[in-house]
Amino acid sequence: MDDVEYAPGLSFALHLPPNPAPASSKPLLCWVHGGAWRSESKDDHRQTAARIAHATNCAVALPDYRLSTQHNSLHHPAHAQDVLNFLHFILVPANLPAHLASTYDPSKIYLIGHSCSAHMLASIYLAPAPPLVPVLAPSPALLRATKALLLTEGIYDLDLLLRSFPSYKPWFVANAFGDLPSYAHVNVATFTLRDLSHHLRWLIVHDQNDPLVDTVQSRSFHDHLAALYSAISREENVRLDLDRLTVKGHNEIFAEDAYIELVAQFVANKVA
């Protein structure tokens, strides 16, 4: 495991599999942590990354990003912009130390997001519908290189979330997005496909017993994505799984063998 700085004060951990294959045949898995835009770091999830690297025989990158707190004024899209900067960085293996530069194929990027990072990744790979102007700009090279996204226990629609959990607004939503009467402009369950994102495969996963984020988030996002892709006759691009994870927790899913198996199967199926 190595840590690599991708921007001043920000780094990612790269976990290598025990028996790495030639980079030309292996994608890079990018695992982005949750924490309500306000907490957690890559260090909290190194064990999960190591298990995924072992199960998939692929390199796994865990980026840090800046967090919103009561002591700063960091708002969306700053967190997602950090993740986007990381993704652009890893597209160029020459940015890495020499012993890491050949550990993955930069044209095969698979993304794994959890909780708030599901929103961040959706904000990068989808775009708000007009007349709203996109504030995040993934490069054509990144859009082409990214093959699939696996999103678990995701937050997608903040207004819908606050209807279920009103206490979340003072706890983290106002810190991360501003104290606003509505967050419709950042509801990624209304965003549209980018020009070069039609090939992407999405797997939306949710434990029906998650006490912190209810399944209406994943259901609504899945239904919206499915409608987008069905309009271009690509219904197979979007799947919803509400049954695989049953630990009755939020971050607790990472301790489940079922979670590791889910990621490994997702990668194997999409690579095939």
N, C-alpha and C positions, 0 to 999 in steps of 0.2 A: 504494500500500500504506500502510495506517494501523495504528498500534497503539492499542488501547483498553483501559483498565483495567476489569476486571469485578469485582474484589474487591481489598482492600488487598494490594499486592505482586504481584498476578497480572493478566496482560493477555492479549489475543489480538490477532493480526495479521489484518487484513481485506484480502485481495487482490481487487481489482476486475477484471473482464474488460475487454479493450481496447475493446469496443463494447457497453457495457451496454444491455440492453433495459429497458423499463418494469418496475419492481419487481413489479408485479401479476402478471407472467407468469413470473417467475424465482424458483426456490428458492434457499435458502442452503445451501451445502455446508460441513459442519464436519469438518475433517480433524484427528484427534487422534493425536499422535505416540506411538511406543513408547519402548523404552529400559529395559525390565525394572523399571519403577517407580523407577529409580534414576538415570537419565541422560537426556540429550537435552533439547531445548527446541524451541519454535516456530522459533527462528532457524536450526536445522539443516535446516529443510524449506521455507524460503521459496521456493526455486526450484521445488520440486515443486508447491507451491500455485499459483505463477504459471502454470506449465504447465497445470495443471488448469483454472484460471480461463480461460485462453486457449482450451483445447479444448472447454469446456462453455459458454462465455459466461455463466457464473454467478459470483457472488461466493463466495470461499472463505475461511472463518475458521479460523485455527489457534490454539487456546488453549494456554497454558502451564498446568501444575498443579504442586503441590508434590511433591517427590521424597523417597523414603526413602534415607537414607545410613547409614553406620556411626556418624555423629556426631549423629543425631537418633533419635527414637522414633516417627516417623510411620508408621503402619500403615494397611492397608486397613480401612475404606473411605474414608480421607481423600482419596486421589488421585481416586477416582471422585466423591466429593462435590464436589471442585473443578470437575470437568467438568460435573457436574449444575448447579452454581451458574452456570457459564458458559452452559449451555443455557437456563436460566431467564432469564438476563440478555438474551440475544440474541432472546428471544421478544418483547421490547418494544423496537422500533426507536428509540423516543424516548430510550432509555438512551444511544444513540450520538450522536456529534456530528452536527449538522444535515446536513452534506454526505454522510453515510453512511446516514442514517436511511431513505432511500428506495431503497436499492440492492438490496433483496431483499424477498420476501414472507414474513413470519414464520409464515405458516400452512403453509409448505412447507419442511421441514427434512430434509436428507439427510445421513447420517452416514457417515464413512469412518474406520475404526479399523485399527490395525496392531499386531500382537504383543500387548503387555500392554494396550494400550488397547482391543483387542477384548474382553478380559475386563472392563474397566471399563464399556464400553458395554453389554455383556450384563448386567452387574450392575445397571445402571440400568433397562434395558427389560424385564428378566425379574425374577422374584421367587423367593426360595427356597421350596421346598415346605414346608408345615406339618410339624412344629411349629416350624420355624425362623421367626423374625420378620424381615421385610425391614428393612434398615437404611438403605436409600436410598428416597427418596420423590419420584419425578417427578410433577409436577402433571398433572392431567387435560388442561390446555391443551397441555403439552409432548407428552404421549402422542398427542394428536389431531394436533398439528402435524407430528410426525415421520412421514415416509412410508416410509423404507427405510434399511437399513444394509448397507454393504459392508465386510467384515472380511477382512483379509489376514494370513497367517502367524500366526494367532491362538493365544494361550494361553487355555485354558478350564478344564482340569482339572489342578491343580497336582500332585496325587498321581501322576497318570499321567505328567506331565512329569518328575517326579523319578525315576520308574522308568527313563526313558530317559536322563536326565541328572542323576545324583545330585549332581554338583558344584554344581548350581544352588542347592541349599538354602543353603549358607554364602555363596554369591556374591550372591544377591539375594532369594530367597524368604523366608528368615528375617527379613531386614531389613524387608521390605514387609508380611509377614503374621504375624510372630512365629515363634519357634522351637517349632513344634508337632509332635506325632507324626503328625497327619493334617490335611489341608486340605479334607476332604470338605464342610465347611459352606460353602465358597466355590467349590465346583465348579459353574460355571454350566451345565454339561452335565447337571445335575439340576434346574435351576430351571424354573419354570412361567410360563405367560403371565399378564401383568397383565390386568385387566379391559378396558383400553382399548388393548391392543397386538395385537389379533387381525388388524388390517389391515396390519400391518408386513410389508414384503418384505425378505428377507435373502438376500444373496449371500456365500457363504463361499468364499474363494479361498486356495489354498496352492500354492507351488512345491514339487513333489515332491522336489526336490533341496536344499531349505533345510537347511543343516547345523546350525542353532541350535534350530529347533522342528520336530518331525517331524509328518507329515501325520495321525497318529493323533489329534492334537488337533482338527483341523478335521473329520475324518471323524466322530469321536464327537459333536462338537457339532452337526454337520449332522444326523446320524441322530436325535439327541434332538429338535432343532427340528422336523424333518420329522414325527416322531411326534406332537408337540404340535399342529401345524397340521392334520395329517391327521385328528385327532380332531374337528376342526370343519369338515372337508371343504374345506380350503384348502391342498392340497398344493403349489399353484403359488407359495406364499409363500416357499418355501425352495429355494435352489439351491446346489450344490457345484461348484466349478471347480478341478480339479487339473492342468489341461493348458495354460492360457493363458500362465502365467508360467514361464519356463524358464531364468532367468539363473543358477540354482544359487547363490543367495545369500539373505540375509534382507532387510536394508535395500537391498541392491543392486537389488532389483526396481524401485525408484523411477526409476532411470536408464533403464529399458526404455521404448521407445515403446509396447510392448504394455500396460504398466501404465496409461499415460495414456489409451490407447484403451479399455481395460477400464472405467476410471472414466467416461469420456465416454459410452460405450455404455450403461452401467448407468444413468446419470442420464437420458439420452435415452429409454431404454425405460420407465423408471419414471414420468417426467413424462408421456410419451404415454399 
